[in-house]
Amino acid sequence: MANRLTGETSPYLLQHADNPVDWHPWGPEALALAAAQDKPIFLSIGYAACHWCHVMAHESFEDPETAAIMNEHFVNIKVDREERPDLDSLYMDAVVAMTGQGGWPMSLFLTPDGKPFYGGTYFPPNRRFNLPSFRELLLGLAEKWKGDQAGVRKVGDELAVRVGAAPAWQPQEGELDESLLHSAAEALFRTFDWNHGGWGRAPKFPQPMAVEFLLRRHARGGDRLALDMATKTLRSMADGGIFDHLAGGFARYSVDERWLVPHFEKMLYDNAQLVRAYLHGWQVTGDRTLLEVVQATLGFMLGELRDPSGGFYSSLDADSEGEEGKYYLWSFQDVRNALGEGPAAELFLAAYGVTEAGNFEGRNILNRSVDDEALSVQFGLPIEAVAAELAAARKQMMATRAGRIRPGLDDKVLTGWNGLALVALAEAARATGSAEYLAAAQQQADFLLGNLITDGRLHRSWRAGQARHSAYLEDHAALGLGLLSLYQADFNPRWYRAAAAQAEEILAAFADPQGGFFDTRHDHEVLIARPKSVQDSPVPSGNTLACMLLLELGAFEGEARYVDPAEAFLRAIAPTAAQYPTAFAGWLCAIDFAVGPQLQLAIAGAPDDEAFRALAGVADSRFLPNLVQAGGLPAPPELPHLMADRSMQEGKPTAYLCQGFACQLPTTSPEELGRQLDRL
């Protein structure tokens, strides 16, 4: 019998629509019911690609006896954390306060007015892992509510106060300076894994923002150690099992410290950010293997996560056929069956570490064990032949894998994550000159502006023709950054105007008088607290993205009303960011931009003119993280202020390179523009 989730659009909520649990979506109806019946709330928060969410669902939520206990004693609410990051953030803080750690599925018990009094993550059906059984927990808390409601409410009141107590982020005196960046780089060096790349032990997460910061560090002053850390991490991840060597794209994280065994879910936000990191790594080093990772990962995103209308879906599940990772694993004989017994199979087996014993529960996770140079020597083949043979073998392996049952797809489109993907696509289009990437970015921007904005208001989520949930700070800021990136790729002023509109909305509806920005609009549903996320993990916080958007617009417009609120909050965050760089790496990139020097490139002319494109290509081919560029024919008022009074010289497209709006002599020569960039 279907429950109240049947009317939802979230694939995660729909996964639970036929549970015997009488689930409600979060909303006033469920909260009013809890108050009317004087029942506590059981709040379950998860997401579609979450393996342990599926486990708890199968063990408990699909069990009629467990469901009967839940329905008798609780009002049960299901939340997709990706649709409601505000609820996820608040109640995750509560779980961490109670238990010292968090994760998903998140399991909370609330008073009827939404205040948490008990929580955790996964609870098993029987006692194990030093955890009570879920049924025991349900019955015990139901009894506690009936016997000591005043005591339970007191705990809820205290936790709500604790969750609502925002950290005091006070702006520091003085200007932002490079010493903070130096301290952060030293902290990253002290904790770097020189054996395998990255930071931390198992489980090990990609840190694309930390890599971005290190590449910026190298660009700023030629810091070779920073570049070595960045490239070691990029190459190690690309060789490991965390990277899908057949279809491209990265899994969420590595279970081990060697990047070998992935947690198999594939998320849009990880892949969007990693595309940028690898793209910039290629721009700095010229290493084409990094560019190949960019192309493969964008190929995965465009081929497997893209809606026909242009938006990008959220994730691929870790599980298929009820087993985590089954879609991606290979026995030795599987590979033989796919490739035969010839030398091509031997080459593939050696290259990707496939053995009869396997490297994961008797099967093989493909990982790049031997590079092309070593294979060339081992098999007596020219290196070009090695690359060609492996490409053909991968194609055949993909054809074989296509016959398997695919992991589940979460096909909702989230604005914030799509903003990150739009940045990646637009930057890849600029750096590579790819018309395919540019067209995909333009279609994506059209889709987002046409479908996620209704009645003048941006929404968080879209699926099956429906936009849902008012947008959060992350959505406005990420979309604004994506549109700015696209504007700098094709110079269509429509994108610039739309990006500026997102910034205006942030300043008007999200600003905190104490500094920074709240995650929710001023007219958002009232919760136990108004969340204000600051830490970057695994997506840059809404505040990070908002400050970066305002700083970039400030570089285009020269207006203090954009720059001042961003720099004030940067000064407040900077000491913490320098001390904990992996948790605040996005902030470090924003600080790097604010410290400058910022470069502004204005190109007067028609963007479809070959001479115009040649000038733009000078900057596009380089890693210039603190440069913004504008372009177009003179005079239209919708162009950035950077274009004011920019005219073509001798009727030719003309470049004006500026630093702090103090400009070099205008030039029509790409070679001269290159020399000016070198000097600055």
N, C-alpha and C positions, 0 to 999 in steps of 0.2 A: 504494500500500500504506500503510495507516494506521500511525502510530507510537504511542508511549506517551501522547500527549496526548489520545487519544480518551476516556479516562475522566475528564477534567477538566470543570469547569462554566464556567470563564472563557471568554467569547466570543473573547477575544484568543488564548488557547491553542488553542481549537478551530479558529481560522482556520488554524493550522499543523499540524493533526492529519493532513493528507494530504500534507504535504511529503515529499520523498524523504529529507530529513534525519531521522536516528534521534533525534528529540527526546525528552528526558525532562523531566518536571516536576521542580522543585527538591524534594529530599527525601533521606533516608538511602540509598535504593536507588541513586540516581545517584552520590552521593558515594562510596559503597562500591565501585561499579563502577569509578570513576576510580582509586581506590586499588588495587584488585585488578589492574587492567590497566596500572597505572603510566602513565596517560594524563593530559595536561592537560585542563582543562574549558574549553569555549567556552560562555560565559554570555551569552545575548541577552535583554535586558529592554526591554519596550515596553508599548504599550496599544492597545486596539482602535481608537480614533479617531485614531491617529497616522499622518499622511500618509507621512512618510519611512520609518516601519516597514513600511508596505505596499510602498513602492518597493523597499526592500532585500529584502523577502520575494520579490517577483516576480523581481527580478534575480538573486538568489543562492540563496535557500532553496528555490525551486521548480526550480532548475537541477540536473539529475541529476549532471552532472560536478562541480559545486561541492559538492553533497551527498556525493558519493563521497569527496572529499578530507576533508570534515568527519567523516564516519563512520569513516574509516580511522585518523585521527590524534587525534581528540578525543572526549570524552564531551560531548554537546551538550545544554544545558539551556535551556529557555524559561521566562521568568518574566513574569507580568502585574504590572507595577509597582503597579497600583491594589490588587491583592490582597495584595502583599507590600511595603509601604512600608519595612519594615526592611531588606530586601535592596537595594531601590532606593536608599535613603539611604546605606548603607555603601559600595556599589560606585560610586555617583555621586561620593562624596567621593574615591574612588580615581581615577576618570577625571579629575576636576578636578585632582587632585594631579599626574597624569601629563601632562595636555595643557593645563591652564589653562582649560578650558571643558567643559561637559557638555551632554547632551540625549538625545533618543531618536530612533531606537533606540540603546540602549546596548550596546556590544559589548565584552565582557571576556574575557580569557584568564587562567585561574586554575590554580594548582597543585592536585593532587588533594585537598588539605586546605582548599581554598577561598580561598587567598591570591592576590590579583591581581598579575600581573607585566606585563601589557600591556593597553591598552584605548583605546577611542575611542567614536565614535558611529556614524554611517553610513559604510560603506565601499563604494565603487562596484565594479561588475564589471570595469571597465577603469580604468587610471590616468587620473584627472582630479581637479580641485579640489585639486591638490597632495597627493593621497592615493594610496597604493598600491592596486592592485586587491585585492579581497578574497581571491582565490585565491592571489596572490603572498604576501599576509600569512599565510594559513593554512599554506602550504608553508614559508615562512621560519620561522615560530614552531615548527612541528613539527620542523624541522631543528635549531633552537636547543635545543629540549627534549631531543632525542636526543644532541646534541653537548656541551651544557654545562648539564646539569640542575642541578648544584650552583649555578652562577651564576644560573640562573633562580629557583631556590628562594631564593637570597639576596635577590634583588630583591623577591620576594613577601613575605619576612619583613620587610624594611624598610618596604614599603608598608603591610603590615598594622599595624605599630607606629604608623606615621604616621596611618592612618585611625582607630586606636583611641585616639589621644591627644586626650582631650576638652579643650576650652577651659576655662580656670580662671575660673569665674564666682563671684567672691567677693562676698558681700553687703557693701554700702557702709555706713559708719557713719551714724547719724542717721535721720531720717524722710524718707519720700518727700514732695516738695513740688512746687508748681506751676511752679517755675522750669524744671524739666526739660521740662514740657509747652510752655512758652514757647519754649525753645530748639528743640524739635522743630518747632513751627509755623514758626519763622523759617527752619529748614533746608528745609522744604517750600516756603516762599515763594521762596527763592533758586533753586530748581530747577524752579519751576512754568512750564509752557508757557501763556502768556497768549493765544497765538493759537488754540490748539486744545484747551486743557485737558489735564489729566493731567501726568505727569512722564516725562522721558526722551524719547529720539528713537526712530526706527523700529528694531525693532518695538516697538510701544507696547502695554502691558498695562493693563487696568482695574486700578484700585487701590481696591477698595471699602473696605478697612480704613483706608486713608489718608483717604478721604472721610468715613468714620465718625468718625475722630479729629477732623477739622476741624469737623464738625457738633457734636461734643461741645465743642470749643473755643469755638465760637460760643455754645452753650447755657450754658457756664460763665461767660463774661464779656462776651458781646455782641461778640465779635471779628468785625467786618464783613469783614475781609480773608480770614479763614478761611472764612466763608460764601461769599464770592465765588469762592474757589478750588474749593470743593465743588460749587457750583451750575454753574459754568462747565464743570467736568468732566462732571457728570451730563448736562447739556443737550447738550454736544458729542458724547458717546458715543451718546445717544439719537437724534441727527440723523444720525449716521454710518452707514456700511455694516456696521459691527460689530454693529449692532442689526438683527434681522430685522423689517422693517417690515410684513410680512404675517402671520407667525405668532407674533411676539414672541420674546423670548429673545435672548441675546447670544452671539456667537462668542468663541472663546478669547482672541484678541488681534488687534490691527490690524498689518498688515504695514507700513503707512506711519504717519507721525506725525499724520495728519489724521483717523484713525478711519474711513477710507473702505474700504480693502481688508482684509477679515477673513481670518484663518486659520480656515477655515469650520467646524471642529469646535465643537460646543456641549456644554459640560460642566455637570453638575449643580451642582458646587461654585461655579462662577462665577456662575451664575444665582441660586442661593440667596443668596449674599452681596450681589449687586447688587440683588435685591429689597429687602433691608433698607436699603441705602444710598438707593435712590430713595424708599422709604417714609418714611424719616426726613427726607429732603430735602423731601418734600411736607409733612410735619408742621411743619417749621420755616418754610417759605416760603408754604404754601398754594397753590403752583403746581400746577394740576390736570394739566398735561402730565406731571409727574413721577409722579403717581398713575396716569395712563394707562399709563405704562411698567411700573409695578408690576403692574397688572391684565393687561397683555399678556404679561408674562414669567411670571407665575403661570399664565396661561392656557396658555402653551407647556408649562410643567412638568406641569400637570395633564392636558393633552391628549396630550402626546407622550412624556413620560418616566415616566408613572405606571403601576405594575403594578396590575392589577385588585384585588389584595389590599390595596393601600394604600401600599406602598413605592415609592421613586423609583429609576429606572434611572440608570446612570452617565453616558452620553454618546450623542450622535449623531456619526457619522463626518464627517470633512471631505470624503470622496470619495463619489461615486456614478458608476456606469458607468465606473469606472477613472479618473475625472477629478476633480480637486479643485475643489469649489465648483459643479459643473455644475448641481446641483439649484436653486441660488439665482440664477443668472445669466440675464439677459434681453437679447435683441436688441431693437432698436427695433421690428422687425416682430412679434416675439413679443408685445409689449405691445399693438400695434395689433390683432393677431389676437384677443387676449383681451378688449379693451375697445371695439373698433370704431373708427369714424372721427369720432364725435361730440365734443361739448364736454367730456364726462366724461373721455374719453381725453386731450384736450389739457390738462385740469387736472391729471391724474395725471402726465403726462409732465413738466410744468413743476415740479410739487411734488417729484418724486423724481429729477430730474436725468437723465432718460432722453433720450439723443441717438442719432442714427444712427451717429456715430463710436464711442460707448460710452466708458466710463471704465476698462475692464479688459479688455485683449486683445480689443477689438472688440465686447464686450458690456457690459452695464450691471449694476453693483451698485446696488441701490436705496438711495438716501440722501436725507435731507430737505434739499433744496437751497433751497427757498423756503417761508417760513412762511405760516400761514393768513392773517395780516393782509395780507401783500404779495399773495398770491393773490386776496384779496377785492378789492383795488384793481385788479389786473391784469385780472381777469375780470368785474369789475362785479357781484359776488355778495355777498350778506350773509355775514358770517363763519360764521354757523351753517350756511348752505347749503354753504359750502366744506367744512366738517368732515363734513357728511352725505354729500356727493358723494364725497369721498375714502374714507370708510368703505365705501361701496357698491363703489367701484372696487377697494379692497383685497380685499373679499370675493370679487369676481369673479376677481381675480388669484390668490387662494388656490385657488379652484376649478380654475383652469387648472393651477396648480403641482401640485395633488393628482394629476394624471394622469402626472406624471413618476415615474421610479424614485427612490425615497427613499434617502438615505444610510443606511448600516448603523447598527443600534442595538446598543449594549452594554447588555444587559438584566440585568446583575448589580446587586444592591442592596448598596451599601456603607454600613455603619453610620455611620461618621464623616460622610460627605457627607450622609446622610439626617438626621443630627442638625442640620447647618447648614440643611437645607431645612425641618426641623420648626420651628426658630427663626423662619425667615422666614414660614412659614404662620401660626404662632400670633400673631406680632406683627402681621401683616397683618389677621388676624381681629379682634384687639383694636382696631387703629387705625381700621378701616373698618366694623366691625360686621358683617362678612360671615359669614353662617351657612354658606355653602359652604366658605369657607376653614377655619372652625373644624371642620366635620365632616371635612374632608380631613385636618386635623392630628390629630384624634382617631383616625381610622382608621389613619393612618400610625403613630402611637404604639402602637396596639394591635398592628399588624403587627410592628413592631420588637421589642416586648417578647415577643410570642408566637412569633416565628420565628427571631430572631437569638440568643436565649438558650436553650441546651440543656444539661441537667444542671447548671444553675446557673451556666454560664459564657457570657459574651457572645462572639459571633463577629464577624469582620470582614465577611464576604461571604455573600450568599445568592443562589441562582439555581436555578430549576426545583425548588423544594422542598428544596434542600440548603443548610445553613449550613456554611461552611468557614472555616478559619483562625482561630486565637485572636485576639481583639480586641486592638488596640493602644491606647496612651494616647489618641490622637486620637479613637478610637471611643467609649471610655468618657466622655471629657470632652464631646465634641460631643453625644452622646446625652443626657448629663446636662443640658446647657444647653438642648437642645430640650425636654426634659420640664419643666424649670423654666419655660420660656416658655409652654408649654401650660397648666401649672398656673395661671399668672397670667392666662390667658384664660378658663378655665372653672372653676377652683378645685376641681377633682377631686383629693382628697388622694392618690389612687393615683399620679398623675404625680409628686407631690412626693416620696413615699416612694421611687419608682424612681430619681429624680434623686439623692437622697441616697445610695442604694445604689451608684451609680456613683462618687460621691466617696469612699465608704468603700473601694471596691475600688482606686481610685487610691492612696490613702494606704497601703493594706496591701500592694499588689503591685508598685507602680511607683516608689516613692520612692527617690531617690538620697541616701545619707547626706551627700554633699557639697552638697546643695541641688538643688531641682528634681526632675524625674522622668524616668526612662528611657522610651523609646518602647515597650519590650517588658516583659512581666511577668517576675517573678523566676524563674518556672519555664519560660520560653520556651526554644526550641531555642538551643543555644550556637552563636554565630557568631564571626567573627574579632574582633568587638567588640560591645559592647552599645550600640546607637545611642541618642542623646539629642538630638533635634531642637529647635532653638530659633528659627531664623529663620522669619519668616512669608512664605511665597511658594510658590504662590499661595493656599494654604489656611493659615489660622492654624496655627502649630505645635501639637503636642500639649501642650507645656508652656504655651503661651499660653492654650489652651482650658481646661486643668486649673486654672491659677491663677484664671481668670475664674470657673469653676464654684465653686471654693472660696471666693472672695471673695463671690459672690452668696449662697452658703449661709451664710457668716458673717453677712451682713446679715439673713438670715432667723432665724438661731439665736443670734447673739451669742456664738459659741464660738470661742475662740482657736485650737483645734486645726485649724480650717479656715483661719482668716485668717493665722496666723503663718507656716506654710510658704510660702504664696503671697506674702506681703509680703516675706519674706526673699529669695526668688528675684527678685521684682520689683526690689528694691534692687540686686541683682547685675547685672541686665540694663539697668537704667534709663539709665546713661551711654551705652551703645552704642545703645540705642533712640533717644535724643535726637539722636545724631550721624547715624544712618542711618535716618530715619523711614520711608521706603518699605519697607524690609526688615524693620522691626519695628513696623509700625503697629498690629497687634493688641495688642502689648505696651503701646503708648501708650494704647490704650483701657482696658486693664486698670489701668494706672497712674492714669489719670483717675478710674476707679471707686474705687481704693484711696485716693487723695488726698481724695476726697469733695468736699463733704458727701454722704453717702449718706442717702437718704430711705426710710422704711419706711411703707407704708400697710397698715393692717389694717382689714378691713371685717367686722364681725360681722353675720351674718344669713344667710338662705338665698340662694344664688347665683342661683336662678331667680326671685327676687322682683324686680319692676320697680324698686322703690326701691333695692335693692342694686345692680342694673345701672346705675342712674343715678349712684350714687356712684362705681362702678368706671369709668364712662365719662368722668368728669372727668379722671382720670389717663390713661386710654387714648387720649384725643384729643390729648394733648400729647407732645412729645419730651422725655422725662425719663429719660435714659440711666442715671442713678445711683439710680433708684427701684426698689424691689422691693415687690410687693404680695401680701398673703395674704388669704384670706377664708373664711368658712364659719360654720356655727352653732358656738357655744362648746362646749368640752369635749373633742372627740375627740382622743385622744393622738397621732394621726398627723399632726395639723396642725403647722405650724411654731411654734417658740417665740414668734414674733412675735404669734401669736394668743392667747397665755396671758393670762388674766384680761380678755379683751375681751368685754364684754357689750353687748347691745342696750339702747338708751335708750328708755324708754316703749314697748317692744315693737317698735321700728322698726329697720331696718338702720342701723348706726352706723359712722362712719369715725373711725379713730384715725391721725392723721398724725404721724410721729415722725422725729426726726433723731438717730441714735445712740441709739435707744431712749428718748430724752427726747421726750415727746409733747405735742402741742397738745391743747386741750380737745376731747373727742369731739363729733362733730356728725352730725346726720341730714340736713343740708342740702347738696345738691350745690353751691350757690352759695357757702356758707361754706367748703366744702372747697376750692373753686377759689381763694378769697381766701387760705386758708392756704398753698396751693401757691405762689401768687404771692409771698407774704411770704418763704417759705423758699427 
